[in-house]
Amino acid sequence: MKTQFAIALAIGGTLLFTALSSCSGPLGRGAYESAPYTTIKTDGAFEIRDYPEIVVATATMKNGGGNQNSGFMSLFRYISGKNEADQKIAMTTPVFSKTGGDLQEMSFVLPEKVAKVGAPKANNSNIAVSKRQAGRFAVYRYSGRWTEARDKKARQTLAKWAKEQSLNLTSVMEKASYDPPFTPPFMRRNEILVRIDE
């Protein structure tokens, strides 16, 4: 049985597809700017990466209560021009999402050019533009359609690998979504990542 979180991600994926398809250029994640990183180690489906400081727009919402999809919708409106500058901002990848306690966060990476000149403030007080701290991450990548069960298994797989590698986890795990919902499952890029000590 799907949870509200699963439904929210499905809605978010649909909006992601709308955002990507409304942009110029060929459809697909390869046509869009993505958060930069340096790969330190690769072990099959696992990687250790260093991410630089990046600027993100983040929506925070309470878990449950039917509000799970509001974050993506608010962020989509923000990049569509619902901000103090009436500025349209290009869609990027990935969309980061994480849950901690009673709150869920969803973040859009802002394009480098926008970040350099200063991103506009959102009209919605629920959205904050901030710098995502640089750091080292352990990452597990897998394909297929997102499901709650597959997501749970991926988190467990990453946790097991990190333990085998004697890595010290320093944050909650988060999900990175790269593809619109109509991407064939075998071509999808799904990731679970977690901060680790350097």
C-alpha positions as CSV (number, residue, x, y, z in Angstrom):
1,M,0.0,0.0,0.0
2,K,1.4,3.3,-1.0
3,T,2.1,5.9,1.7
4,Q,1.5,9.6,1.4
5,F,5.2,10.0,0.9
6,A,5.1,7.6,-2.1
7,I,2.2,9.5,-3.6
8,A,4.0,12.8,-3.0
9,L,7.1,11.6,-4.9
10,A,4.9,10.4,-7.8
11,I,3.3,13.8,-8.0
12,G,6.7,15.4,-7.7
13,G,8.0,13.2,-10.5
14,T,5.1,14.4,-12.7
15,L,6.0,18.0,-12.0
16,L,9.6,17.3,-12.7
17,F,8.7,15.9,-16.1
18,T,6.6,19.0,-16.8
19,A,9.5,21.2,-15.8
20,L,12.0,19.4,-18.0
21,S,9.7,19.1,-21.0
22,S,8.9,22.8,-20.9
23,C,12.6,23.7,-21.2
24,S,14.3,24.1,-24.5
25,G,16.5,21.3,-25.8
26,P,16.1,17.5,-25.9
27,L,14.2,15.8,-23.1
28,G,16.2,14.0,-20.5
29,R,18.6,14.6,-17.7
30,G,21.6,14.9,-19.9
31,A,20.4,18.2,-21.3
32,Y,20.3,19.9,-17.9
33,E,22.9,21.2,-15.5
34,S,23.6,18.9,-12.6
35,A,25.2,19.4,-9.2
36,P,29.0,19.0,-9.6
37,Y,31.0,16.5,-7.6
38,T,34.4,14.7,-7.7
39,T,34.4,10.9,-7.5
40,I,36.9,9.7,-4.9
41,K,36.2,6.0,-5.1
42,T,34.0,3.6,-7.1
43,D,33.0,0.1,-6.0
44,G,30.3,-1.2,-8.4
45,A,27.1,0.6,-7.6
46,F,28.7,2.5,-4.7
47,E,30.7,5.7,-4.8
48,I,32.4,8.1,-2.4
49,R,32.1,11.7,-3.7
50,D,33.2,15.1,-2.7
51,Y,30.6,17.8,-3.3
52,P,31.5,21.5,-3.3
53,E,29.3,24.1,-1.7
54,I,26.2,24.6,-3.8
55,V,23.3,26.9,-3.6
56,V,19.8,25.3,-3.2
57,A,16.2,26.4,-2.8
58,T,14.7,24.3,-0.1
59,A,11.1,23.8,0.9
60,T,10.4,22.4,4.4
61,M,7.0,20.7,5.2
62,K,5.6,18.6,7.9
63,N,5.2,14.9,7.3
64,G,1.7,13.6,7.0
65,G,-1.5,15.6,6.8
66,G,-1.5,15.5,3.0
67,N,1.2,18.1,2.7
68,Q,4.0,16.0,1.3
69,N,3.5,17.2,-2.3
70,S,3.4,20.9,-1.4
71,G,7.2,21.2,-1.3
72,F,7.8,20.2,-4.9
73,M,4.9,22.3,-6.1
74,S,6.2,25.3,-4.2
75,L,9.7,24.9,-5.6
76,F,8.4,24.4,-9.1
77,R,6.4,27.7,-8.8
78,Y,9.5,29.4,-7.4
79,I,11.7,28.5,-10.5
80,S,8.7,29.3,-12.8
81,G,8.9,33.0,-11.7
82,K,7.0,33.1,-8.4
83,N,9.8,35.0,-6.7
84,E,10.6,38.6,-5.8
85,A,12.4,39.2,-9.1
86,D,9.8,37.5,-11.3
87,Q,12.7,35.5,-12.6
88,K,12.4,32.2,-14.4
89,I,15.2,29.7,-13.3
90,A,16.2,26.7,-15.3
91,M,15.5,23.2,-14.0
92,T,18.5,21.2,-12.8
93,T,19.2,17.8,-11.5
94,P,19.0,16.2,-9.0
95,V,16.1,16.9,-6.7
96,F,17.3,16.2,-3.2
97,S,14.8,15.0,-0.6
98,K,15.2,13.9,3.0
99,T,13.1,13.2,6.1
100,G,14.2,13.9,9.6
101,G,11.8,13.6,12.5
102,D,8.5,15.3,11.8
103,L,9.8,17.3,8.9
104,Q,10.7,16.6,5.3
105,E,12.9,18.8,3.1
106,M,13.1,19.0,-0.7
107,S,15.8,21.0,-2.5
108,F,16.4,22.2,-6.1
109,V,19.9,22.9,-7.0
110,L,20.2,26.4,-8.5
111,P,22.1,26.9,-11.7
112,E,25.7,28.1,-11.2
113,K,25.0,31.4,-13.1
114,V,22.0,32.1,-10.9
115,A,24.0,31.3,-7.7
116,K,26.9,33.6,-8.7
117,V,24.8,36.7,-9.1
118,G,22.4,35.9,-6.3
119,A,19.2,33.9,-6.3
120,P,16.0,35.8,-5.8
121,K,14.0,35.4,-2.6
122,A,10.9,33.3,-2.9
123,N,7.5,34.9,-2.4
124,N,6.6,31.8,-0.3
125,S,8.1,32.0,3.2
126,N,8.2,28.2,3.2
127,I,11.1,28.3,0.7
128,A,14.6,29.3,1.8
129,V,17.6,29.9,-0.5
130,S,20.8,28.7,1.2
131,K,24.3,27.2,0.7
132,R,24.4,23.5,0.9
133,Q,27.6,22.6,2.9
134,A,30.4,21.0,1.0
135,G,31.4,17.5,2.1
136,R,32.1,13.9,1.4
137,F,29.3,11.5,0.7
138,A,28.8,7.8,0.4
139,V,26.4,7.1,-2.5
140,Y,24.4,4.0,-3.8
141,R,23.0,4.2,-7.3
142,Y,20.3,2.0,-8.6
143,S,17.7,1.9,-11.5
144,G,14.0,1.2,-11.8
145,R,10.9,2.9,-10.7
146,W,10.8,4.3,-7.2
147,T,8.8,2.4,-4.6
148,E,8.8,2.6,-0.9
149,A,10.2,-1.0,-0.6
150,R,12.9,-0.4,-3.1
151,D,13.9,2.9,-1.4
152,K,14.1,1.1,2.0
153,K,16.2,-1.7,0.5
154,A,18.6,0.8,-1.1
155,R,19.1,2.6,2.2
156,Q,19.8,-0.7,3.9
157,T,22.3,-1.7,1.2
158,L,24.1,1.6,1.5
159,A,24.2,1.3,5.3
160,K,25.7,-2.2,5.1
161,W,28.4,-1.2,2.5
162,A,29.3,1.9,4.6
163,K,29.7,-0.4,7.7
164,E,31.9,-2.8,5.7
165,Q,34.0,0.2,4.6
166,S,34.3,1.4,8.2
167,L,32.7,4.7,7.2
168,N,31.4,7.1,9.9
169,L,27.9,8.4,8.8
170,T,27.3,12.0,9.9
171,S,23.8,12.8,8.6
172,V,20.5,11.2,7.7
173,M,20.3,9.5,4.3
174,E,18.7,11.4,1.5
175,K,17.4,10.6,-2.0
176,A,18.5,12.2,-5.2
177,S,16.1,12.0,-8.2
178,Y,17.3,12.7,-11.7
179,D,14.6,11.6,-14.2
180,P,11.1,12.5,-15.3
181,P,8.5,9.7,-14.6
182,F,8.2,8.5,-18.2
183,T,11.9,7.6,-18.4
184,P,12.1,3.8,-18.9
185,P,12.8,2.1,-15.6
186,F,16.1,0.5,-16.7
187,M,17.4,4.0,-17.7
188,R,16.5,5.7,-14.4
189,R,19.1,7.1,-12.1
190,N,18.1,6.9,-8.4
191,E,20.5,7.5,-5.6
192,I,20.7,7.3,-1.9
193,L,23.5,9.4,-0.3
194,V,24.7,10.2,3.2
195,R,27.4,12.4,4.6
196,I,30.5,10.8,6.0
197,D,33.7,11.8,7.8
198,E,36.5,12.8,5.5
